[in-house]
């Protein structure tokens, strides 16, 4: 077949699997025949943070996107291979006039891949234009004014989906690739995982803003109520089936709509949606940390924490944590929920990370990779920043050591969540449910839950582990190096408003945080 020499515009989809508010798609459509491309990259699919459930969510989203392109007379082209080899092959088949994509604040794998593509583009004189799709700013010199820039970007008009496009029809698609094609473990994914696609994303947002979100501010902490009261938009934001800007604008519009309506409005709505609006900004705040310092995917924020836990891996305890068999019901129930659904609310994520870091005294990297693989909404910038924060290695944040016993009594007082995910504890009276290992032996036999047989004994003693962890982290957070690192980290990554009036307070806060450890038993 003769080579088609018509130059084409390639829209490269990554974590932006949508048509609404998709600037690369809109800009490419103005410039000529468009090839909308998704690449199944083996290096990413076989990476330790990737799960079959991710690929299922991606394929569900791609299927809907393909239908949307079909209504415009085109289709999605899927390829299997590494970047830039896929682009080199396309360029040989038909000349690429330009590549259009969104910026991505991803893992080292995606960062290195993008750098390789940039080299290929320069060598082949192919322009590659990347657009921001959230509030993260590239080449940021300091955090002064960051919040203002974020608000300005969120206020820009969200783009409608293209109404007409000219498509490239000469390029063959490799078709849908499934987890079984890659021989991934658990090819059926997670039975309780959310579904992908733009329609699901917009339905989830509308349901949250009009029905489920009324108690968000109060109900987000408990795993009993969080499943319904949290937005549940995190997988859609992570894979880009809806844009952060669209979510923010719809949230602001909903607040305005309720204020303008003459009808009585449940006052809880305003506090809940304002709280949610703030968390949308936090979303980008944490991603900005990885954008500014990619090494935090692998090494401690604070170099004063180097050597703190790196050599202390206990494979038996780590394996028990991974399986949800630590002997602490709240920890185990949360882990089992994650393994089955790919989601748990933020406070319970913090507890899982804290338990691994303090009770088990594990270095954060391997636990973070494990949960990254099992979180359907794995977002590298948020995930690694948060895991280090909950592990006490940022050098500037208050140390929070979560008590799995207190979390059980506070967040699941009736044992609903624990019994749901740990059926072997179904007959345990609620007064023993947070610490079933303290049930008298005769009662254990009577209720059919013998600790060590039907449910594991605790892998560590809670109070002993807490005291030892507090002492160890106190030593790491003291000294000149810790203080120097705290100043450096706060200057580079700390949240702050611009202006000299904030500087004095900020300096005082950093000094106080570097000089003491506030071990809080949550």
PASE-16691 format. One record per residue (C-alpha): residue in one letter; x, y, z. Coordinates in steps of 0.25 Angstrom, whole numbers, plus 5000, padded with zeros to 4 digits. Each point is the difference from the previous one (the first is absolute). Layout:
! residues N
type = a&px = X&py = Y&pz = Z .
...
//
This chain:
! residues 522
type = x&px = 5000&py = 5000&pz = 5000 .
type = x&px = 5005&py = 5014&pz = 4996 .
type = x&px = 5004&py = 5009&pz = 5012 .
type = x&px = 4990&py = 5011&pz = 5002 .
type = x&px = 5008&py = 5013&pz = 5001 .
type = x&px = 4989&py = 5008&pz = 5006 .
type = x&px = 5005&py = 5006&pz = 5013 .
type = x&px = 4992&py = 4997&pz = 5012 .
type = x&px = 4997&py = 5005&pz = 5014 .
type = x&px = 5002&py = 4990&pz = 5011 .
type = x&px = 4993&py = 5002&pz = 5013 .
type = x&px = 5007&py = 4991&pz = 5010 .
type = x&px = 4991&py = 4995&pz = 5011 .
type = x&px = 5006&py = 4997&pz = 5014 .
type = x&px = 4992&py = 5003&pz = 5013 .
type = x&px = 4990&py = 5009&pz = 4992 .
type = x&px = 4990&py = 4990&pz = 4995 .
type = x&px = 4989&py = 5009&pz = 4997 .
type = x&px = 4994&py = 5010&pz = 4989 .
type = x&px = 4995&py = 5011&pz = 5009 .
type = x&px = 5010&py = 5011&pz = 5004 .
type = x&px = 5011&py = 4993&pz = 4992 .
type = x&px = 5009&py = 5011&pz = 4994 .
type = x&px = 5009&py = 4991&pz = 4992 .
type = x&px = 4988&py = 4994&pz = 4993 .
type = x&px = 4994&py = 5014&pz = 4997 .
type = x&px = 5013&py = 5006&pz = 4995 .
type = x&px = 5004&py = 4988&pz = 4991 .
type = x&px = 4986&py = 5001&pz = 4994 .
type = x&px = 5003&py = 5014&pz = 4995 .
type = x&px = 5012&py = 4996&pz = 4993 .
type = x&px = 4997&py = 4988&pz = 4991 .
type = x&px = 4997&py = 4985&pz = 4999 .
type = x&px = 5001&py = 4995&pz = 5014 .
type = x&px = 5005&py = 4986&pz = 5005 .
type = x&px = 4995&py = 4998&pz = 5015 .
type = x&px = 5010&py = 4990&pz = 5006 .
type = x&px = 5000&py = 4992&pz = 5012 .
type = x&px = 5013&py = 4991&pz = 5002 .
type = x&px = 5000&py = 4988&pz = 5009 .
type = x&px = 5014&py = 5001&pz = 5006 .
type = x&px = 5006&py = 4987&pz = 5005 .
type = x&px = 5010&py = 5007&pz = 5009 .
type = x&px = 4989&py = 5007&pz = 5007 .
type = x&px = 4990&py = 4988&pz = 5000 .
type = x&px = 5011&py = 4991&pz = 5006 .
type = x&px = 5004&py = 5010&pz = 5010 .
type = x&px = 4998&py = 4997&pz = 5015 .
type = x&px = 4990&py = 5011&pz = 5002 .
type = x&px = 4991&py = 4995&pz = 4989 .
type = x&px = 4988&py = 4990&pz = 5002 .
type = x&px = 4990&py = 4993&pz = 4991 .
type = x&px = 4989&py = 5009&pz = 5006 .
type = x&px = 5007&py = 5012&pz = 4994 .
type = x&px = 5000&py = 4994&pz = 4986 .
type = x&px = 4985&py = 4997&pz = 5001 .
type = x&px = 4997&py = 5014&pz = 5005 .
type = x&px = 5008&py = 5005&pz = 4988 .
type = x&px = 4994&py = 4991&pz = 4990 .
type = x&px = 4986&py = 5004&pz = 5005 .
type = x&px = 5004&py = 5015&pz = 4998 .
type = x&px = 5006&py = 4997&pz = 4986 .
type = x&px = 4987&py = 4993&pz = 4996 .
type = x&px = 4992&py = 5012&pz = 5003 .
type = x&px = 5009&py = 5010&pz = 4994 .
type = x&px = 5001&py = 4991&pz = 4987 .
type = x&px = 4985&py = 5001&pz = 4999 .
type = x&px = 5000&py = 5015&pz = 5002 .
type = x&px = 5010&py = 5001&pz = 4988 .
type = x&px = 4992&py = 4990&pz = 4992 .
type = x&px = 4988&py = 5010&pz = 5001 .
type = x&px = 5009&py = 5010&pz = 4993 .
type = x&px = 5004&py = 4991&pz = 4989 .
type = x&px = 5013&py = 4995&pz = 5006 .
type = x&px = 5006&py = 4989&pz = 5010 .
type = x&px = 5011&py = 4998&pz = 5010 .
type = x&px = 5013&py = 4994&pz = 4996 .
type = x&px = 5006&py = 4991&pz = 5010 .
type = x&px = 5015&py = 4995&pz = 4999 .
type = x&px = 5008&py = 4991&pz = 5008 .
type = x&px = 5015&py = 5004&pz = 5002 .
type = x&px = 5010&py = 5009&pz = 5007 .
type = x&px = 5001&py = 5015&pz = 4998 .
type = x&px = 5006&py = 5006&pz = 4991 .
type = x&px = 5001&py = 4987&pz = 4991 .
type = x&px = 4985&py = 5001&pz = 4998 .
type = x&px = 5001&py = 5014&pz = 4995 .
type = x&px = 5012&py = 4996&pz = 4991 .
type = x&px = 4992&py = 4989&pz = 4993 .
type = x&px = 4988&py = 5009&pz = 4998 .
type = x&px = 5009&py = 5011&pz = 4994 .
type = x&px = 5005&py = 4990&pz = 4990 .
type = x&px = 4986&py = 4996&pz = 4997 .
type = x&px = 4995&py = 5014&pz = 4998 .
type = x&px = 5008&py = 5013&pz = 5004 .
type = x&px = 4996&py = 5006&pz = 5013 .
type = x&px = 4998&py = 5015&pz = 4999 .
type = x&px = 4999&py = 5002&pz = 5015 .
type = x&px = 4997&py = 4993&pz = 5013 .
type = x&px = 4990&py = 5005&pz = 5011 .
type = x&px = 4999&py = 4996&pz = 5014 .
type = x&px = 4997&py = 5004&pz = 5014 .
type = x&px = 5012&py = 5001&pz = 5010 .
type = x&px = 5001&py = 4989&pz = 5010 .
type = x&px = 5006&py = 5000&pz = 5014 .
type = x&px = 5002&py = 4985&pz = 5001 .
type = x&px = 5010&py = 4990&pz = 5004 .
type = x&px = 5015&py = 4999&pz = 4996 .
type = x&px = 4996&py = 4991&pz = 4989 .
type = x&px = 4991&py = 5010&pz = 4993 .
type = x&px = 5009&py = 5011&pz = 5003 .
type = x&px = 5012&py = 4992&pz = 4993 .
type = x&px = 4991&py = 4996&pz = 4989 .
type = x&px = 4996&py = 5015&pz = 4997 .
type = x&px = 5014&py = 5004&pz = 5000 .
type = x&px = 5003&py = 4989&pz = 4990 .
type = x&px = 4988&py = 5005&pz = 4991 .
type = x&px = 5005&py = 5014&pz = 5001 .
type = x&px = 5014&py = 4996&pz = 4994 .
type = x&px = 4993&py = 4992&pz = 4989 .
type = x&px = 4991&py = 5012&pz = 4997 .
type = x&px = 5013&py = 5009&pz = 4999 .
type = x&px = 5007&py = 4991&pz = 4991 .
type = x&px = 4988&py = 4998&pz = 4991 .
type = x&px = 4996&py = 5015&pz = 5000 .
type = x&px = 4986&py = 4996&pz = 5005 .
type = x&px = 4994&py = 5011&pz = 5009 .
type = x&px = 4994&py = 4994&pz = 5013 .
type = x&px = 4991&py = 5009&pz = 5008 .
type = x&px = 4996&py = 4997&pz = 5014 .
type = x&px = 4988&py = 5007&pz = 5008 .
type = x&px = 4998&py = 5000&pz = 5015 .
type = x&px = 4987&py = 4993&pz = 5004 .
type = x&px = 5000&py = 5004&pz = 5015 .
type = x&px = 5007&py = 5010&pz = 5009 .
type = x&px = 5014&py = 4994&pz = 5000 .
type = x&px = 5010&py = 5010&pz = 4994 .
type = x&px = 5013&py = 4996&pz = 4993 .
type = x&px = 5013&py = 5006&pz = 5003 .
type = x&px = 4995&py = 5007&pz = 5013 .
type = x&px = 5010&py = 5008&pz = 5007 .
type = x&px = 4994&py = 5001&pz = 5013 .
type = x&px = 4986&py = 4999&pz = 5006 .
type = x&px = 4997&py = 5014&pz = 5002 .
type = x&px = 4987&py = 5004&pz = 4992 .
type = x&px = 4997&py = 4985&pz = 4997 .
type = x&px = 4986&py = 5000&pz = 5006 .
type = x&px = 4997&py = 5013&pz = 4991 .
type = x&px = 5005&py = 4993&pz = 4988 .
type = x&px = 4992&py = 4987&pz = 5003 .
type = x&px = 4987&py = 5008&pz = 5002 .
type = x&px = 5003&py = 5008&pz = 4987 .
type = x&px = 5002&py = 4987&pz = 4992 .
type = x&px = 4987&py = 4994&pz = 5006 .
type = x&px = 4992&py = 5012&pz = 4996 .
type = x&px = 5004&py = 4999&pz = 4985 .
type = x&px = 4988&py = 4995&pz = 4992 .
type = x&px = 4999&py = 4985&pz = 4999 .
type = x&px = 4999&py = 4996&pz = 4985 .
type = x&px = 4989&py = 4993&pz = 4994 .
type = x&px = 5002&py = 4987&pz = 4993 .
type = x&px = 5003&py = 5002&pz = 4985 .
type = x&px = 4988&py = 5000&pz = 4991 .
type = x&px = 5007&py = 4997&pz = 4987 .
type = x&px = 5014&py = 4994&pz = 4997 .
type = x&px = 5007&py = 4994&pz = 4987 .
type = x&px = 5006&py = 4987&pz = 5004 .
type = x&px = 5011&py = 4991&pz = 4994 .
type = x&px = 4995&py = 4987&pz = 4995 .
type = x&px = 5012&py = 4994&pz = 4995 .
type = x&px = 5007&py = 4995&pz = 5013 .
type = x&px = 4996&py = 4986&pz = 5005 .
type = x&px = 4997&py = 4999&pz = 5014 .
type = x&px = 5005&py = 4988&pz = 5009 .
type = x&px = 4987&py = 4999&pz = 5007 .
type = x&px = 4996&py = 4998&pz = 5014 .
type = x&px = 5011&py = 4994&pz = 5009 .
type = x&px = 4995&py = 4993&pz = 5012 .
type = x&px = 5007&py = 4996&pz = 5013 .
type = x&px = 4999&py = 4985&pz = 4995 .
type = x&px = 5008&py = 5005&pz = 4988 .
type = x&px = 5011&py = 5005&pz = 5009 .
type = x&px = 4999&py = 4988&pz = 5009 .
type = x&px = 4998&py = 5009&pz = 5012 .
type = x&px = 4996&py = 4994&pz = 5013 .
type = x&px = 4985&py = 5001&pz = 5004 .
type = x&px = 4996&py = 5003&pz = 4986 .
type = x&px = 4985&py = 5002&pz = 5004 .
type = x&px = 5005&py = 5012&pz = 5008 .
type = x&px = 4993&py = 5004&pz = 5013 .
type = x&px = 4985&py = 4995&pz = 5002 .
type = x&px = 4996&py = 5013&pz = 5007 .
type = x&px = 5008&py = 5010&pz = 4992 .
type = x&px = 4993&py = 5012&pz = 4994 .
type = x&px = 4998&py = 5001&pz = 4985 .
type = x&px = 5007&py = 5009&pz = 4990 .
type = x&px = 4996&py = 5010&pz = 4990 .
type = x&px = 4995&py = 5014&pz = 4999 .
type = x&px = 4985&py = 4997&pz = 5002 .
type = x&px = 5003&py = 4993&pz = 5013 .
type = x&px = 5009&py = 5012&pz = 5004 .
type = x&px = 4990&py = 5010&pz = 4998 .
type = x&px = 4989&py = 4992&pz = 5006 .
type = x&px = 5009&py = 4998&pz = 5012 .
type = x&px = 5002&py = 5015&pz = 5001 .
type = x&px = 4985&py = 5004&pz = 4999 .
type = x&px = 4996&py = 4989&pz = 5010 .
type = x&px = 5010&py = 5006&pz = 5010 .
type = x&px = 4997&py = 5015&pz = 4998 .
type = x&px = 4985&py = 4997&pz = 5001 .
type = x&px = 4998&py = 4988&pz = 5008 .
type = x&px = 5011&py = 4993&pz = 5007 .
type = x&px = 5009&py = 5012&pz = 5004 .
type = x&px = 4991&py = 5007&pz = 5010 .
type = x&px = 5007&py = 4993&pz = 5012 .
type = x&px = 5014&py = 4999&pz = 4994 .
type = x&px = 5007&py = 5009&pz = 5010 .
type = x&px = 4996&py = 4991&pz = 5012 .
type = x&px = 4999&py = 4987&pz = 4993 .
type = x&px = 5013&py = 4999&pz = 4992 .
type = x&px = 5008&py = 4994&pz = 5012 .
type = x&px = 4992&py = 4988&pz = 5002 .
type = x&px = 5001&py = 4988&pz = 4991 .
type = x&px = 4986&py = 4997&pz = 5003 .
type = x&px = 4995&py = 5013&pz = 4994 .
type = x&px = 5011&py = 5004&pz = 4991 .
type = x&px = 4996&py = 4990&pz = 4989 .
type = x&px = 4988&py = 5009&pz = 4997 .
type = x&px = 5003&py = 5013&pz = 5006 .
type = x&px = 5014&py = 5002&pz = 4993 .
type = x&px = 5000&py = 5005&pz = 4986 .
type = x&px = 5006&py = 4987&pz = 4994 .
type = x&px = 5005&py = 5008&pz = 4989 .
type = x&px = 5015&py = 4996&pz = 5003 .
type = x&px = 5001&py = 4989&pz = 4989 .
type = x&px = 4994&py = 5009&pz = 4990 .
type = x&px = 5009&py = 5012&pz = 5003 .
type = x&px = 5012&py = 4990&pz = 5000 .
type = x&px = 4997&py = 4995&pz = 4986 .
type = x&px = 4995&py = 5012&pz = 4995 .
type = x&px = 4985&py = 4996&pz = 4996 .
type = x&px = 4997&py = 5014&pz = 5006 .
type = x&px = 5008&py = 5012&pz = 5002 .
type = x&px = 5003&py = 5006&pz = 5013 .
type = x&px = 4996&py = 5014&pz = 4995 .
type = x&px = 4987&py = 4995&pz = 4996 .
type = x&px = 4998&py = 4994&pz = 5014 .
type = x&px = 5004&py = 5013&pz = 5006 .
type = x&px = 4991&py = 5008&pz = 4991 .
type = x&px = 4988&py = 4991&pz = 5003 .
type = x&px = 5002&py = 5001&pz = 5015 .
type = x&px = 5001&py = 5015&pz = 5000 .
type = x&px = 4988&py = 5001&pz = 4991 .
type = x&px = 4992&py = 4991&pz = 5009 .
type = x&px = 5004&py = 5008&pz = 5012 .
type = x&px = 4995&py = 5013&pz = 4993 .
type = x&px = 4987&py = 4993&pz = 4996 .
type = x&px = 4997&py = 4996&pz = 5014 .
type = x&px = 5002&py = 5014&pz = 5005 .
type = x&px = 4992&py = 5006&pz = 4989 .
type = x&px = 4988&py = 4991&pz = 5002 .
type = x&px = 4988&py = 5005&pz = 5008 .
type = x&px = 4998&py = 4986&pz = 5005 .
type = x&px = 5005&py = 4995&pz = 5013 .
type = x&px = 5013&py = 4993&pz = 4999 .
type = x&px = 5006&py = 4990&pz = 5010 .
type = x&px = 5012&py = 5009&pz = 5006 .
type = x&px = 5009&py = 4988&pz = 5001 .
type = x&px = 5002&py = 5002&pz = 4985 .
type = x&px = 5008&py = 5012&pz = 5000 .
type = x&px = 5010&py = 4995&pz = 5010 .
type = x&px = 5001&py = 4987&pz = 4993 .
type = x&px = 5002&py = 5006&pz = 4986 .
type = x&px = 5010&py = 5010&pz = 5005 .
type = x&px = 5008&py = 4989&pz = 5006 .
type = x&px = 5000&py = 4992&pz = 4988 .
type = x&px = 5004&py = 5013&pz = 4992 .
type = x&px = 5012&py = 5001&pz = 5009 .
type = x&px = 5004&py = 4986&pz = 4997 .
type = x&px = 5000&py = 5002&pz = 4985 .
type = x&px = 5011&py = 5010&pz = 5003 .
type = x&px = 5007&py = 4990&pz = 5009 .
type = x&px = 5000&py = 4990&pz = 4989 .
type = x&px = 5009&py = 5009&pz = 4991 .
type = x&px = 5008&py = 5005&pz = 5012 .
type = x&px = 5005&py = 4986&pz = 5003 .
type = x&px = 5002&py = 4997&pz = 4985 .
type = x&px = 5009&py = 5012&pz = 4999 .
type = x&px = 5009&py = 4994&pz = 5010 .
type = x&px = 5004&py = 4989&pz = 4991 .
type = x&px = 5000&py = 5009&pz = 4988 .
type = x&px = 5010&py = 5009&pz = 5007 .
type = x&px = 5008&py = 4988&pz = 5006 .
type = x&px = 4999&py = 4987&pz = 4992 .
type = x&px = 5009&py = 4993&pz = 5009 .
type = x&px = 4990&py = 4999&pz = 5012 .
type = x&px = 4994&py = 4988&pz = 4993 .
type = x&px = 5013&py = 4993&pz = 5004 .
type = x&px = 5007&py = 5007&pz = 5012 .
type = x&px = 4996&py = 5007&pz = 5012 .
type = x&px = 4995&py = 5015&pz = 5000 .
type = x&px = 5009&py = 5003&pz = 5012 .
type = x&px = 5014&py = 4994&pz = 4998 .
type = x&px = 5001&py = 5000&pz = 5016 .
type = x&px = 4991&py = 4988&pz = 4999 .
type = x&px = 5009&py = 4992&pz = 4991 .
type = x&px = 5003&py = 4987&pz = 5007 .
type = x&px = 4988&py = 5001&pz = 5009 .
type = x&px = 4993&py = 4987&pz = 4995 .
type = x&px = 5007&py = 4996&pz = 4987 .
type = x&px = 5006&py = 4988&pz = 5006 .
type = x&px = 4989&py = 4995&pz = 5009 .
type = x&px = 4991&py = 4993&pz = 4990 .
type = x&px = 4993&py = 4988&pz = 5007 .
type = x&px = 4994&py = 4992&pz = 4989 .
type = x&px = 4991&py = 4992&pz = 5009 .
type = x&px = 4993&py = 5012&pz = 5006 .
type = x&px = 5000&py = 5007&pz = 4987 .
type = x&px = 4993&py = 4988&pz = 4994 .
type = x&px = 4990&py = 5000&pz = 5011 .
type = x&px = 4997&py = 5015&pz = 4997 .
type = x&px = 4998&py = 4997&pz = 4985 .
type = x&px = 4990&py = 4989&pz = 5003 .
type = x&px = 4992&py = 5007&pz = 5010 .
type = x&px = 5004&py = 4991&pz = 5011 .
type = x&px = 5007&py = 5008&pz = 5010 .
type = x&px = 4991&py = 4997&pz = 5012 .
type = x&px = 4995&py = 5014&pz = 5000 .
type = x&px = 4986&py = 5000&pz = 4995 .
type = x&px = 4999&py = 5014&pz = 4995 .
type = x&px = 5013&py = 4999&pz = 4992 .
type = x&px = 4996&py = 4987&pz = 4994 .
type = x&px = 4986&py = 5004&pz = 4996 .
type = x&px = 5006&py = 5012&pz = 4993 .
type = x&px = 5010&py = 4992&pz = 4993 .
type = x&px = 4990&py = 4989&pz = 4996 .
type = x&px = 4991&py = 5011&pz = 4995 .
type = x&px = 5011&py = 5006&pz = 4991 .
type = x&px = 5004&py = 4986&pz = 4994 .
type = x&px = 4985&py = 4998&pz = 4996 .
type = x&px = 4996&py = 5014&pz = 4996 .
type = x&px = 5013&py = 5008&pz = 4997 .
type = x&px = 4995&py = 5011&pz = 5010 .
type = x&px = 4999&py = 5005&pz = 5014 .
type = x&px = 4998&py = 5014&pz = 5006 .
type = x&px = 5012&py = 5009&pz = 5003 .
type = x&px = 5000&py = 4998&pz = 5015 .
type = x&px = 5001&py = 4985&pz = 4999 .
type = x&px = 5011&py = 5001&pz = 4989 .
type = x&px = 5008&py = 5009&pz = 5010 .
type = x&px = 4998&py = 4989&pz = 5011 .
type = x&px = 5005&py = 4989&pz = 4991 .
type = x&px = 5012&py = 5008&pz = 4997 .
type = x&px = 5002&py = 5004&pz = 5014 .
type = x&px = 4999&py = 4985&pz = 5005 .
type = x&px = 5010&py = 4996&pz = 4990 .
type = x&px = 5010&py = 5011&pz = 5003 .
type = x&px = 4999&py = 5000&pz = 5016 .
type = x&px = 4994&py = 4987&pz = 5005 .
type = x&px = 5007&py = 4992&pz = 4990 .
type = x&px = 5012&py = 5009&pz = 4998 .
type = x&px = 5001&py = 4998&pz = 4985 .
type = x&px = 5006&py = 5010&pz = 4990 .
type = x&px = 4989&py = 5007&pz = 4992 .
type = x&px = 5004&py = 4996&pz = 4986 .
type = x&px = 4996&py = 4985&pz = 4999 .
type = x&px = 4987&py = 5003&pz = 5007 .
type = x&px = 4997&py = 5012&pz = 4991 .
type = x&px = 5002&py = 4992&pz = 4988 .
type = x&px = 4991&py = 4989&pz = 5005 .
type = x&px = 4989&py = 5009&pz = 5003 .
type = x&px = 5002&py = 5008&pz = 4987 .
type = x&px = 4998&py = 4987&pz = 4992 .
type = x&px = 4987&py = 4997&pz = 5008 .
type = x&px = 4994&py = 5014&pz = 5000 .
type = x&px = 4992&py = 5002&pz = 4987 .
type = x&px = 5002&py = 5015&pz = 5002 .
type = x&px = 5015&py = 4999&pz = 5001 .
type = x&px = 5006&py = 5014&pz = 4997 .
type = x&px = 5015&py = 5000&pz = 5002 .
type = x&px = 5001&py = 5014&pz = 5004 .
type = x&px = 4990&py = 4999&pz = 5011 .
type = x&px = 5003&py = 4986&pz = 5004 .
type = x&px = 5015&py = 5001&pz = 5003 .
type = x&px = 4999&py = 5014&pz = 5006 .
type = x&px = 4989&py = 4995&pz = 5010 .
type = x&px = 5007&py = 4987&pz = 5003 .
type = x&px = 5012&py = 5007&pz = 5004 .
type = x&px = 4992&py = 5010&pz = 5008 .
type = x&px = 4993&py = 4989&pz = 5008 .
type = x&px = 5013&py = 4993&pz = 5002 .
type = x&px = 5007&py = 5012&pz = 5006 .
type = x&px = 5011&py = 5002&pz = 4990 .
type = x&px = 4996&py = 5014&pz = 4994 .
type = x&px = 5007&py = 5007&pz = 5011 .
type = x&px = 4990&py = 5011&pz = 5002 .
type = x&px = 4986&py = 4993&pz = 5003 .
type = x&px = 4995&py = 4996&pz = 5014 .
type = x&px = 5002&py = 4986&pz = 5003 .
type = x&px = 4987&py = 4992&pz = 5001 .
type = x&px = 5000&py = 4986&pz = 5005 .
type = x&px = 4986&py = 4995&pz = 4998 .
type = x&px = 4995&py = 4990&pz = 5010 .
type = x&px = 4993&py = 4989&pz = 4993 .
type = x&px = 4992&py = 4997&pz = 5012 .
type = x&px = 4995&py = 5015&pz = 5002 .
type = x&px = 4997&py = 5000&pz = 4985 .
type = x&px = 4991&py = 4988&pz = 5001 .
type = x&px = 4992&py = 5006&pz = 5012 .
type = x&px = 4999&py = 5014&pz = 4995 .
type = x&px = 4998&py = 4997&pz = 4985 .
type = x&px = 4992&py = 4986&pz = 5001 .
type = x&px = 4994&py = 5000&pz = 5014 .
type = x&px = 4989&py = 4990&pz = 4996 .
type = x&px = 5010&py = 4991&pz = 4993 .
type = x&px = 4993&py = 5001&pz = 4986 .
type = x&px = 5012&py = 5002&pz = 4992 .
type = x&px = 5009&py = 4990&pz = 5007 .
type = x&px = 4989&py = 4989&pz = 4999 .
type = x&px = 4998&py = 5003&pz = 4986 .
type = x&px = 5014&py = 4997&pz = 4996 .
type = x&px = 5004&py = 4990&pz = 5011 .
type = x&px = 4989&py = 4990&pz = 5000 .
type = x&px = 5008&py = 4991&pz = 5010 .
type = x&px = 4997&py = 5011&pz = 5011 .
type = x&px = 4985&py = 5000&pz = 4997 .
type = x&px = 4996&py = 4995&pz = 5013 .
type = x&px = 5010&py = 5008&pz = 5009 .
type = x&px = 4993&py = 5009&pz = 5009 .
type = x&px = 5002&py = 5015&pz = 4996 .
type = x&px = 5007&py = 5003&pz = 5013 .
type = x&px = 5011&py = 4990&pz = 4996 .
type = x&px = 5001&py = 5003&pz = 4985 .
type = x&px = 5011&py = 5010&pz = 5000 .
type = x&px = 5009&py = 4991&pz = 5008 .
type = x&px = 4995&py = 4986&pz = 4999 .
type = x&px = 5013&py = 4994&pz = 5005 .
type = x&px = 4995&py = 5004&pz = 5014 .
type = x&px = 4988&py = 4992&pz = 5000 .
type = x&px = 5001&py = 4989&pz = 5011 .
type = x&px = 5004&py = 4986&pz = 4994 .
type = x&px = 4986&py = 4994&pz = 5004 .
type = x&px = 4992&py = 5011&pz = 4994 .
type = x&px = 5009&py = 4998&pz = 4987 .
type = x&px = 4996&py = 4986&pz = 4999 .
type = x&px = 4985&py = 5003&pz = 5003 .
type = x&px = 4999&py = 5010&pz = 4989 .
type = x&px = 5008&py = 4992&pz = 4990 .
type = x&px = 5012&py = 5009&pz = 4999 .
type = x&px = 5012&py = 4995&pz = 5006 .
type = x&px = 5012&py = 5010&pz = 4998 .
type = x&px = 5011&py = 4994&pz = 4993 .
type = x&px = 4991&py = 4990&pz = 4993 .
type = x&px = 4988&py = 5007&pz = 4994 .
type = x&px = 5006&py = 5014&pz = 5001 .
type = x&px = 5015&py = 5003&pz = 5002 .
type = x&px = 5006&py = 5005&pz = 5012 .
type = x&px = 5006&py = 5015&pz = 4999 .
type = x&px = 5013&py = 5000&pz = 4993 .
type = x&px = 5005&py = 5010&pz = 5010 .
type = x&px = 4996&py = 5006&pz = 5013 .
type = x&px = 4994&py = 5013&pz = 4998 .
type = x&px = 5005&py = 5008&pz = 5011 .
type = x&px = 5014&py = 4995&pz = 5000 .
type = x&px = 5001&py = 5003&pz = 4985 .
type = x&px = 4994&py = 5014&pz = 5002 .
type = x&px = 5010&py = 5003&pz = 5011 .
type = x&px = 5012&py = 4995&pz = 4992 .
type = x&px = 4996&py = 5007&pz = 4987 .
type = x&px = 4998&py = 5013&pz = 5007 .
type = x&px = 5014&py = 4999&pz = 5006 .
type = x&px = 5006&py = 4996&pz = 4987 .
type = x&px = 4994&py = 5011&pz = 4992 .
type = x&px = 5003&py = 5011&pz = 5011 .
type = x&px = 5015&py = 4996&pz = 4998 .
type = x&px = 4999&py = 5002&pz = 4985 .
type = x&px = 4992&py = 5013&pz = 5001 .
type = x&px = 5011&py = 5006&pz = 5010 .
type = x&px = 5013&py = 5006&pz = 4996 .
type = x&px = 5006&py = 5011&pz = 4991 .
type = x&px = 4998&py = 4991&pz = 4987 .
type = x&px = 4985&py = 4998&pz = 5003 .
type = x&px = 4998&py = 5015&pz = 5002 .
type = x&px = 5008&py = 5004&pz = 4988 .
type = x&px = 4992&py = 4990&pz = 4992 .
type = x&px = 4987&py = 5005&pz = 5005 .
type = x&px = 5003&py = 5015&pz = 4996 .
type = x&px = 5004&py = 4994&pz = 4986 .
type = x&px = 4987&py = 4992&pz = 4998 .
type = x&px = 4991&py = 5011&pz = 5005 .
type = x&px = 5006&py = 5010&pz = 4991 .
type = x&px = 4999&py = 4991&pz = 4988 .
type = x&px = 4987&py = 4992&pz = 5003 .
type = x&px = 4992&py = 5007&pz = 5011 .
type = x&px = 4986&py = 5005&pz = 4998 .
type = x&px = 5000&py = 5015&pz = 5002 .
type = x&px = 4994&py = 5013&pz = 4995 .
type = x&px = 5009&py = 5010&pz = 4993 .
type = x&px = 5003&py = 5013&pz = 5008 .
type = x&px = 5010&py = 5004&pz = 5010 .
type = x&px = 4990&py = 5000&pz = 5011 .
type = x&px = 5000&py = 4985&pz = 4999 .
type = x&px = 5015&py = 4998&pz = 5001 .
type = x&px = 5002&py = 5002&pz = 5015 .
type = x&px = 4988&py = 4990&pz = 5003 .
type = x&px = 5006&py = 4990&pz = 4991 .
type = x&px = 5014&py = 5001&pz = 5005 .
type = x&px = 4995&py = 4998&pz = 5015 .
type = x&px = 4991&py = 4988&pz = 4996 .
type = x&px = 5012&py = 4993&pz = 4993 .
type = x&px = 5009&py = 5002&pz = 5012 .
type = x&px = 4990&py = 4995&pz = 5010 .
type = x&px = 4997&py = 4988&pz = 4991 .
type = x&px = 5015&py = 4996&pz = 4999 .
type = x&px = 5002&py = 5001&pz = 5015 .
type = x&px = 4990&py = 4991&pz = 5005 .
type = x&px = 4992&py = 4988&pz = 4996 .
type = x&px = 4985&py = 5000&pz = 5003 .
type = x&px = 4997&py = 4985&pz = 5001 .
type = x&px = 4985&py = 5000&pz = 4999 .
type = x&px = 4992&py = 4987&pz = 5003 .
type = x&px = 4989&py = 5002&pz = 4991 .
//
